[in-house]
């Protein structure tokens, strides 16, 4: 594996609040990373990809600039939400300039971080709109709002999840994600009984939310890893087979 003694580059040399980890990036470092994102996107376009997705979620580098917990800078890249968004915005602007107007840019973001599952970038729809608008203006075509469970509402007083709010506020098609098709037992990592019936979680609710155009797209990860035929079974209405497969898989696991 990589040599863990090599210092990581980050906004403020922090892995999380109170945990120093490496080097605070200079303006030259920032410019170099932005140029690298633009070149990588152009390379992807040139070899035939239809779109790229910028990973600005989960406590990785772009998200470390967004999150106050890891961004303690006192220059134009730190402080206010607008300033903390600037690094991501400049990456999107540079990509857009490199690939032209007809190449799709997807942008992934999340409230939660690998360093802190309860972290919040924004605490209200108003703050979320302030976060999204500069990214829209920079050239984002599709947002990918990453949550750990797609059915959980984001703000009080509405059942909309983060993707639902993002699509409503940005006017851009948005992708949701988060434990689609996983069983409660899979999510919690425990099984009360190996023989216990395993319920398929949330497919009906997912379909209902998508039919309501709360969000246009959905990402599925772990359910496909446990059953590569999952999408075909769901599409053809063979949910009993999905349940069966999940139950057998979980029995093997535990």
Residue pairs with C-beta under 8 A, 6 or more apart in sequence:
7 21
7 22
7 23
8 15
8 21
8 22
8 23
9 22
9 23
9 25
9 29
9 61
10 21
10 22
10 23
10 24
10 25
10 61
10 64
10 70
11 24
11 25
11 64
11 65
11 70
11 71
11 72
11 73
11 77
11 78
11 87
12 24
12 70
12 71
12 72
12 73
12 78
13 20
13 21
13 22
13 23
13 24
14 20
14 21
14 64
14 69
14 70
14 72
15 21
15 22
15 70
15 115
16 59
16 69
16 70
16 113
16 115
16 116
17 69
17 70
19 115
23 29
24 73
25 33
27 75
30 77
30 87
30 90
33 61
33 91
34 87
34 90
34 91
34 94
35 94
37 54
37 91
37 94
37 95
38 91
38 94
38 95
38 97
38 98
39 98
40 52
41 52
41 95
41 98
41 99
41 103
41 105
42 98
42 99
44 52
45 52
45 99
45 103
50 103
50 104
51 103
51 104
51 105
51 106
51 141
51 142
52 95
52 99
52 103
52 104
52 105
52 106
53 106
53 107
53 108
53 144
54 62
54 88
54 91
54 92
54 95
54 105
54 106
54 107
54 108
55 62
55 108
56 62
56 63
56 66
56 88
56 107
56 108
56 109
57 63
57 108
57 109
57 110
57 144
57 146
58 110
58 112
58 113
58 114
58 146
59 67
59 70
59 113
59 114
59 115
59 116
59 119
60 114
62 87
62 88
62 91
63 109
63 110
63 113
64 70
64 71
65 71
65 77
65 78
65 84
65 85
65 86
65 87
65 88
66 84
66 85
66 88
66 109
66 121
66 131
67 84
67 113
67 119
67 121
68 84
69 113
69 115
69 116
69 119
70 115
71 77
71 78
71 84
72 78
73 79
73 83
76 83
76 86
77 83
77 84
77 86
77 87
78 84
81 121
81 122
81 127
81 130
81 131
82 130
82 134
85 131
85 134
85 135
86 134
88 107
88 135
89 134
89 135
89 137
89 138
90 138
92 105
92 107
92 135
92 138
92 139
92 140
93 138
93 139
95 105
95 139
96 105
96 138
96 139
99 105
104 141
104 142
105 139
105 140
105 141
105 142
106 140
106 141
106 142
106 143
106 144
106 175
107 135
107 140
107 142
107 143
107 144
108 143
108 144
108 145
108 146
109 121
109 131
109 143
109 144
109 145
109 146
110 145
110 146
110 147
110 162
111 119
111 120
111 121
111 122
111 147
111 154
111 162
112 118
112 119
112 146
112 147
112 148
113 119
117 148
121 127
121 131
122 128
122 130
122 131
124 155
125 155
125 165
125 169
128 165
128 166
128 169
129 169
129 170
132 143
132 166
132 169
132 170
133 170
135 143
135 170
136 170
136 171
136 172
140 170
140 172
141 172
141 173
142 172
142 173
142 174
142 175
142 217
143 163
143 166
143 167
143 170
143 172
143 173
143 174
143 175
144 174
144 175
144 177
144 217
144 219
145 161
145 162
145 163
145 165
145 166
145 174
145 175
145 176
145 177
145 215
146 162
146 177
146 178
147 154
147 161
147 162
147 163
147 176
147 177
147 178
148 178
148 179
149 178
149 179
149 187
150 161
150 163
150 176
150 177
150 178
150 179
150 180
150 202
150 206
150 209
150 218
151 161
151 178
151 202
151 205
152 161
152 178
153 159
153 160
153 161
154 160
154 161
154 162
154 164
154 165
155 165
158 164
158 165
160 168
160 214
161 176
161 178
161 209
161 214
161 215
162 176
163 174
163 175
163 176
163 177
163 214
163 215
164 174
164 176
164 209
164 214
164 215
166 172
166 174
166 215
167 173
167 174
167 213
167 214
167 215
167 216
173 215
173 216
173 217
174 215
174 216
174 217
175 215
175 216
175 217
175 218
175 219
176 209
176 214
176 215
176 217
176 218
176 219
177 218
177 219
177 220
177 221
179 187
179 201
179 202
179 222
180 202
180 203
180 206
180 218
180 219
180 220
180 221
180 223
181 200
181 201
181 202
181 203
181 220
181 223
181 230
181 234
181 242
182 201
182 222
182 223
183 198
183 199
183 200
183 201
183 246
183 250
184 199
184 201
185 191
185 192
185 196
185 198
185 250
186 222
186 226
186 246
186 250
187 201
191 250
191 254
194 250
194 251
194 254
197 243
197 247
198 243
198 246
198 247
198 250
199 243
200 239
200 242
200 243
200 246
203 234
203 239
206 218
209 215
210 216
210 218
220 230
220 231
223 230
224 230
224 231
226 245
226 246
226 249
227 233
227 242
227 245
227 246
227 249
229 245
230 242
230 245
232 238
233 239
233 241
233 242
233 245
234 242
